[in-house]
Amino acid sequence: MKVTMAQKNQIKTVLLHFVIVLALLLSAAGIGYLLRGLGLPEANIVIVFFLAVLLTSLLISSYAFAILASVLAAFLFNFLFTEPYFSFAVHAPSYMVTLFIMSIAALLTSTVTFHAKRNERSAMERELESRALYALTNLLTDAKTFPEIAELAADTISKSVCAGAACLCFDKNGKPEDSYIQCLPGQAVRRRTEDVSDLLQRLSDLDAGFVAGPVFYDWPIYAKDSILGLIRLPREKAQRLSAAQIRILRSMIESTALAMDRFRASQQRIHLHEETVRERYRVNLLRAISHDLRTPLAGMMGTSEMLLGMTDRSDPRYPLMEGIHHDAGWLHSLVENILSLTRLQDGTLAISKQMEAAEEILGGAARYVMRHHPGYDIEVHAPEELFLVPMDAKLISQALINLLENAIKHTDPPGEICVSVEEDRENRKAVFSVRDRGSGIGGADLPHIFELFYTSHAKESDSRKGVGLGLTICDTIVKAHGGTIWARNRADGPGAEFVFSLPLEVETHG
């Protein structure tokens, strides 16, 4: 059976402790003979053996050896200094009492001394831990970058716990970086990270406080919901860590995790602030441009419409003016959509719900769209009885117009386009629907149809004018009303259907 180096060291330590115990007890016996030769009473010799037991407890940090020294001291005193000498037999009853009291006293002395020494050692370890944590915390407070935090943690752990400690950082996606920093005597070096997939696999199988690798013992640095990095200790040195060193290491890892998490949170706040500022600039720019374009576009639309009324259809200039009128109308609609979207997103457009007749809203939206697209005939279906729905009439009309224009964009004239509303009595909702007979919605487009600036390419010739605002505005308006909107392909043939529902009960805030 092969004996390891650690086992050899343990055997040497035990033998050394035995030698110390025997040397102290034999020294006590020698001094005892000297005191007896001087005619001093046996009580002085007992005190000398007590002193030997006390010195054993002070020199050897082992409870077992302290008890062993107490027992051996009692037997040795009996063997050498009680009659009959050089025998464990005891004739006088007074010697029995002396040996019993001596054994108990020696045992208590060794126990008290051992515990006092252990408490002293624990206090020193706590003091060292507190100093190390205080030093690390002070250093981490001044750290400016993530790599700087990693280097400070590795350097402090290398000096306080385990030489050669290293730190491997993880990115925001929970993936290890390409290199890690290791603190060697007098310098900090960058080393390339080994097989990342193997490292992640070992971390996924983590069942203890660390991961044992071929070169390092890796201790994870965790945030609340992610991993920030690893503290790496050389394998051979990590195997010899004491319980106190492991406790200090865990405390340092927690301090490092707090510093890293705080840095990540600070970076995220800065990033969010920058995004908010950029978004505010974007909204203000769009709003300013839209406001500046509204007046000339309205003039272009009015002038072109007046010229169309003054020009005969057979005039070759008529199609040119008609194109100007249509393009100006499209630009005017786009500008209105941009303004509405910016107001809705920054909360400056207030939702004013009133009880409105649903069939009037549908009819008004259909008439507006047919006036601008005379080649289409839009069907309107509404309940025969008066159907009142709490809504902001202007915004819901805009949402319906956007949905109808989207249907026209994907349907060749005079394709079937239908807008309807019905009451969902069970769920207390009004359900609006716009259906067309176009090519439908592609499977790749369906999950993204309401995203900002997303345009479908199902019909390239018509979608060239789309910028992906109309459906986004519909989604924003409906959600601002507390409703839901969705899209699907028709089950009764080709075409798409856009449906949104509005609650029939007006929310009250008390």
C-alpha positions in Angstrom: 0.0 0.0 0.0 1.5 3.3 -1.1 1.8 6.0 1.5 1.2 9.6 0.3 3.3 12.6 1.2 0.4 13.9 3.4 0.2 10.7 5.3 4.0 10.7 5.8 3.8 14.2 7.2 1.0 13.2 9.5 3.0 10.2 10.8 6.0 12.5 11.5 3.8 15.0 13.4 2.3 12.2 15.6 5.8 10.8 16.4 7.1 14.3 17.2 4.2 14.9 19.6 4.9 11.5 21.3 8.6 12.6 21.7 7.5 16.0 23.2 5.1 14.3 25.7 7.8 11.7 26.8 10.5 14.4 27.1 8.3 16.6 29.3 7.2 13.7 31.5 10.7 12.3 31.9 12.0 15.8 32.7 9.3 16.1 35.4 10.4 12.7 36.8 14.0 13.9 36.9 13.0 17.1 38.7 10.9 14.9 41.0 13.9 12.8 42.0 15.9 16.0 42.6 13.1 17.4 44.9 12.8 14.1 46.8 16.5 14.1 47.3 16.3 17.6 48.8 13.7 16.2 51.3 10.7 18.2 49.9 7.2 16.7 50.2 5.5 14.8 47.5 3.0 17.7 46.9 5.9 19.6 45.2 6.5 16.6 42.9 2.8 16.5 41.9 3.0 20.2 41.0 6.0 19.5 38.7 3.9 16.8 36.9 1.0 19.3 36.6 3.5 21.7 35.0 4.5 19.0 32.5 0.9 18.4 31.6 0.3 22.1 31.2 3.3 22.5 28.9 2.1 19.6 26.8 -1.2 21.4 26.3 0.5 24.6 25.4 3.0 23.0 22.9 0.7 20.5 21.2 -2.7 21.6 19.7 -4.3 18.2 20.2 -6.9 17.3 22.7 -6.0 13.6 22.5 -2.4 14.2 23.4 -3.4 16.4 26.3 -5.5 13.6 27.8 -2.7 11.1 27.1 -0.2 13.3 29.0 -2.6 13.5 31.9 -2.9 9.7 32.1 0.8 9.1 31.6 1.6 11.6 34.3 -0.6 9.9 36.9 0.9 6.4 36.0 4.5 7.7 36.0 4.1 9.4 39.4 2.6 6.2 40.8 5.4 4.1 39.3 8.2 6.3 40.5 7.1 8.1 43.6 4.6 5.9 45.5 5.4 2.8 47.6 6.1 0.2 46.5 8.4 1.9 44.0 8.7 0.8 40.4 5.3 -0.9 40.7 1.8 0.2 39.8 0.5 -1.4 43.0 -0.5 1.0 45.8 -0.5 -0.1 49.5 -1.4 3.1 51.4 -5.0 4.4 51.0 -3.7 8.0 51.1 -1.8 7.3 47.8 -4.9 6.1 46.1 -6.6 9.4 47.0 -3.5 11.4 45.8 -3.4 9.5 42.5 -7.1 10.0 41.9 -7.0 13.7 42.7 -3.8 14.1 40.6 -5.4 12.4 37.6 -8.6 14.5 37.8 -6.6 17.7 38.3 -4.2 16.9 35.4 -7.1 16.1 33.1 -9.0 19.3 34.0 -5.8 21.3 33.6 -5.1 19.9 30.2 -8.7 20.4 29.1 -8.9 24.0 30.2 -5.5 24.8 28.7 -6.4 23.2 25.4 -9.7 25.1 25.2 -8.0 28.4 26.1 -5.4 27.8 23.4 -8.1 26.9 20.9 -10.1 30.0 21.7 -6.9 32.1 21.4 -6.2 30.5 18.0 -9.8 31.1 16.9 -9.6 34.8 17.9 -6.4 35.2 16.0 -7.9 33.6 12.9 -11.0 35.9 13.2 -8.7 38.9 13.5 -6.7 37.8 10.5 -9.9 37.2 8.6 -11.2 40.7 9.6 -8.0 42.4 8.6 -7.9 40.6 5.2 -11.5 41.4 4.5 -11.1 45.0 5.5 -8.0 45.4 3.3 -9.8 43.7 0.3 -13.0 45.8 0.8 -11.0 49.0 0.8 -9.1 48.0 -2.3 -12.3 47.0 -4.1 -14.1 50.2 -3.2 -11.5 52.1 -5.3 -11.6 49.7 -8.3 -12.6 51.4 -11.5 -12.9 48.4 -13.9 -14.0 44.8 -13.8 -10.5 43.4 -14.6 -9.1 45.6 -11.8 -11.6 44.0 -9.3 -10.5 40.6 -10.5 -6.8 41.4 -10.1 -7.2 42.9 -6.6 -9.2 39.8 -5.5 -6.6 37.4 -6.9 -3.7 39.4 -5.3 -5.3 39.6 -1.9 -6.4 35.9 -1.8 -2.9 35.0 -3.0 -1.3 36.9 -0.1 -3.8 35.9 2.6 -5.0 32.4 1.8 -3.2 30.6 -1.1 -0.2 31.7 -3.2 -0.8 31.6 -6.9 -4.5 32.4 -6.8 -6.1 33.5 -10.0 -9.4 35.1 -11.1 -11.4 34.3 -14.3 -14.2 36.7 -15.2 -17.4 35.8 -17.0 -19.2 38.1 -19.4 -22.8 39.3 -19.2 -24.0 36.1 -21.0 -22.4 33.8 -18.4 -19.5 32.8 -20.6 -15.9 32.6 -19.4 -13.5 35.2 -20.9 -10.6 34.1 -23.1 -8.0 34.7 -20.4 -7.7 34.9 -16.6 -5.3 36.8 -14.3 -3.0 34.9 -11.9 -0.9 36.5 -9.2 2.5 35.0 -8.8 5.3 36.2 -6.5 6.1 39.7 -7.6 3.9 39.8 -10.7 0.5 39.3 -12.1 0.2 37.5 -15.4 -2.5 36.8 -18.0 -3.0 33.2 -19.0 -5.2 31.7 -21.7 -8.4 30.0 -20.5 -8.4 26.2 -21.1 -11.3 24.3 -22.8 -14.3 26.5 -22.1 -16.9 23.8 -22.8 -15.2 21.4 -20.3 -15.1 24.2 -17.7 -18.8 24.9 -18.1 -19.6 21.2 -17.9 -17.7 20.9 -14.6 -19.5 24.0 -13.3 -22.9 22.5 -14.2 -22.0 19.4 -12.2 -21.1 21.5 -9.1 -22.1 19.6 -6.0 -19.7 21.2 -3.5 -18.4 24.7 -2.9 -15.8 24.3 -5.6 -15.0 22.5 -8.8 -11.9 20.2 -8.8 -10.0 20.6 -12.1 -6.7 19.1 -13.3 -4.8 22.3 -12.5 -7.1 24.5 -10.3 -9.8 24.2 -7.7 -12.4 26.7 -9.0 -14.6 28.6 -6.6 -17.6 30.3 -8.3 -18.3 34.0 -7.7 -22.1 34.2 -7.8 -24.5 37.2 -8.1 -28.2 36.9 -7.3 -29.1 35.3 -10.7 -25.8 34.8 -12.6 -22.2 33.8 -12.3 -19.6 36.6 -12.3 -16.4 34.6 -12.3 -14.2 32.0 -10.7 -11.5 32.2 -8.0 -8.9 29.7 -9.0 -6.5 28.1 -6.5 -3.6 25.8 -7.5 -4.8 22.2 -7.0 -1.9 21.0 -4.7 -2.1 24.1 -2.5 -5.9 24.1 -2.4 -5.9 20.5 -1.1 -3.9 21.6 2.0 -6.2 24.5 3.0 -7.4 24.5 6.6 -11.0 25.1 7.7 -10.0 28.6 8.8 -8.5 29.4 5.4 -11.5 28.1 3.6 -13.7 30.3 5.7 -11.6 33.4 4.9 -11.7 32.4 1.2 -15.5 32.2 1.2 -15.7 35.6 2.9 -13.4 37.1 0.3 -15.3 35.6 -2.5 -18.5 37.1 -1.1 -16.9 40.6 -1.0 -15.6 40.2 -4.5 -19.1 39.1 -5.7 -20.6 42.2 -4.1 -18.0 44.5 -5.8 -18.5 42.8 -9.2 -22.3 42.9 -8.9 -22.2 46.5 -7.8 -19.9 47.4 -10.8 -22.2 45.5 -13.2 -25.3 47.3 -11.8 -23.6 50.7 -12.1 -22.6 49.9 -15.7 -26.2 48.8 -16.5 -27.6 52.0 -15.0 -25.2 54.1 -17.1 -26.2 52.1 -20.2 -29.9 52.6 -19.4 -29.4 56.3 -18.9 -27.6 56.6 -22.2 -30.4 54.7 -23.9 -33.0 56.9 -22.3 -31.2 60.0 -23.4 -30.8 58.7 -27.0 -34.5 57.7 -27.0 -35.5 61.2 -25.8 -33.4 62.8 -28.5 -34.9 60.5 -31.1 -38.5 61.2 -30.0 -37.8 65.0 -29.9 -36.2 64.9 -33.4 -39.1 62.9 -34.8 -41.6 65.2 -33.3 -39.9 68.3 -34.5 -39.6 67.0 -38.0 -43.2 65.8 -38.0 -44.5 69.1 -36.8 -42.5 70.9 -39.5 -43.8 68.6 -42.2 -47.5 68.8 -41.3 -48.1 72.3 -42.6 -46.5 71.9 -46.1 -48.0 68.5 -46.5 -51.5 69.8 -45.7 -50.9 72.5 -48.3 -49.8 70.0 -50.9 -52.8 67.8 -50.3 -55.2 70.7 -50.5 -53.6 72.2 -53.6 -53.3 68.9 -55.4 -57.0 68.1 -54.6 -58.1 71.5 -55.9 -56.0 71.0 -59.1 -57.6 67.6 -59.6 -61.0 69.1 -59.4 -60.1 71.7 -62.0 -58.5 69.3 -64.4 -60.2 66.9 -66.8 -59.3 63.2 -66.4 -58.3 63.1 -70.0 -55.6 65.7 -69.4 -52.2 64.0 -69.4 -51.3 66.1 -66.3 -54.1 64.5 -64.3 -52.2 61.3 -63.4 -49.2 63.4 -62.2 -51.4 65.5 -59.9 -53.1 62.4 -58.7 -49.8 60.8 -57.8 -48.8 63.9 -56.0 -52.0 63.9 -54.0 -51.7 60.2 -53.1 -48.0 60.5 -52.1 -48.8 63.6 -50.0 -51.6 61.8 -48.3 -49.3 58.9 -47.5 -46.7 61.2 -46.1 -49.3 63.1 -44.1 -50.6 59.7 -42.7 -47.0 58.7 -41.8 -46.3 62.0 -40.0 -49.5 61.6 -38.0 -48.5 58.1 -37.1 -45.0 59.3 -35.9 -46.6 62.0 -33.8 -49.0 59.7 -32.2 -46.3 57.1 -31.5 -44.0 59.6 -29.9 -46.8 61.0 -27.7 -47.9 57.5 -26.7 -44.4 56.3 -25.8 -43.5 59.3 -23.7 -46.9 59.5 -22.0 -47.8 63.0 -23.2 -50.9 61.7 -25.1 -53.7 61.3 -22.6 -56.3 58.6 -23.1 -59.8 60.1 -22.7 -62.3 57.3 -22.6 -65.9 58.1 -23.5 -68.9 55.9 -24.3 -68.9 55.8 -28.1 -71.1 54.0 -30.7 -68.9 51.3 -32.1 -70.7 51.3 -35.5 -70.0 55.0 -36.0 -66.3 54.5 -35.3 -66.1 51.7 -37.8 -68.1 53.6 -40.5 -66.0 56.7 -40.1 -62.8 54.7 -40.5 -64.1 52.9 -43.5 -65.3 56.1 -45.2 -61.9 57.8 -44.6 -60.0 54.9 -46.1 -62.3 54.5 -49.1 -62.1 58.2 -49.8 -58.3 57.9 -50.2 -58.5 54.5 -51.9 -61.6 54.7 -54.2 -60.7 51.3 -55.8 -61.8 49.4 -52.7 -65.2 48.7 -51.2 -64.9 48.0 -47.5 -67.7 46.0 -45.7 -68.8 47.1 -42.3 -70.5 44.7 -39.9 -71.8 45.9 -36.5 -74.6 44.8 -34.1 -78.0 46.0 -35.1 -78.6 47.4 -31.6 -76.7 50.4 -30.3 -73.4 49.1 -29.0 -71.5 51.6 -26.7 -67.9 51.0 -26.0 -65.6 53.0 -23.6 -62.8 54.3 -25.8 -60.9 57.3 -27.0 -62.7 57.7 -30.3 -59.8 59.5 -32.1 -57.2 56.9 -31.2 -59.3 53.9 -31.9 -60.3 55.4 -35.3 -56.6 55.8 -36.0 -55.9 52.2 -35.1 -58.7 51.0 -37.4 -57.5 53.2 -40.2 -54.0 51.8 -39.9 -55.3 48.2 -39.9 -57.5 49.0 -43.0 -54.6 50.6 -44.9 -52.4 47.7 -44.0 -55.1 45.4 -45.5 -55.3 47.5 -48.6 -51.6 47.5 -49.0 -51.6 43.7 -49.1 -54.8 43.2 -51.1 -55.2 43.8 -54.9 -58.3 45.9 -55.8 -61.2 45.3 -55.6 -60.3 42.6 -53.0 -62.6 41.7 -50.1 -61.9 43.8 -47.0 -64.2 43.7 -44.0 -64.2 45.5 -40.7 -66.5 44.3 -37.9 -67.2 44.6 -34.2 -69.1 42.2 -31.8 -69.7 41.9 -28.1 -68.0 39.2 -26.1 -70.6 38.9 -23.3 -68.8 36.2 -21.4 -65.5 38.2 -21.0 -67.2 41.6 -21.1 -65.2 42.8 -24.1 -65.7 44.5 -27.5 -64.0 42.5 -30.2 -62.9 44.4 -33.4 -61.7 42.6 -36.5 -60.2 43.7 -39.9 -60.0 40.9 -42.5 -58.6 40.9 -46.0 -58.0 38.5 -48.9 -54.3 39.1 -49.4 -51.5 36.6 -49.3 -51.7 36.2 -45.6 -48.9 36.5 -43.0 -45.7 34.5 -43.3 -44.7 32.2 -40.5 -41.5 34.1 -40.0 -43.3 37.5 -39.9 -46.1 36.5 -37.5 -44.2 36.7 -34.2 -42.7 40.1 -35.1 -45.7 41.8 -36.9 -46.2 44.4 -34.1 -42.6 45.3 -33.5 -41.3 48.8 -34.2 -40.0 49.3 -37.8 -40.7 45.7 -38.7 -42.1 45.3 -42.2 -43.4 42.2 -43.9 -42.0 41.3 -47.4 -44.9 39.2 -48.4 -45.8 41.7 -51.1 -42.7 43.6 -52.2 -44.4 45.9 -54.7 -46.6 47.5 -52.0 -44.4 47.1 -48.9 -41.8 49.4 -50.3 -43.7 52.3 -48.7 -44.0 50.7 -45.3 -41.7 51.7 -42.5 -43.2 49.5 -39.8 -45.1 52.1 -37.7 -48.8 51.4 -38.4 -49.1 48.1 -36.6 -46.9 49.3 -33.8 -49.1 52.3 -33.2 -52.2 50.0 -33.2 -50.5 47.8 -30.6 -49.6 50.8 -28.4 -53.1 52.3 -28.7 -54.9 49.1 -27.8 -52.7 48.3 -24.9 -53.1 51.9 -23.6 -56.9 51.1 -23.5 -56.2 48.0 -21.5 -56.9 45.7 -24.4 -55.1 43.1 -26.4 -54.3 42.7 -30.1 -53.2 39.8 -32.2 -52.9 38.7 -35.8 -53.6 35.4 -37.6 -54.2 34.0 -41.1 -57.8 33.4 -42.1 -59.1 29.8 -41.7 -61.7 30.2 -44.5 -59.2 30.9 -47.3 -56.3 33.2 -48.2 -55.9 36.4 -46.3 -55.1 37.8 -42.8 -57.1 38.9 -39.9 -56.2 41.5 -37.3 -58.2 41.4 -34.1 -58.2 43.5 -31.0 -60.4 43.6 -27.9 -61.3 46.4 -25.6 -62.8 46.0 -22.1 -66.4 47.2 -21.8 -66.0 48.4 -18.2 -64.3 51.7 -17.6 -61.5 51.4 -14.9 -62.1 53.6 -11.9 -59.3 54.7 -9.6 -60.3 55.3 -6.0 
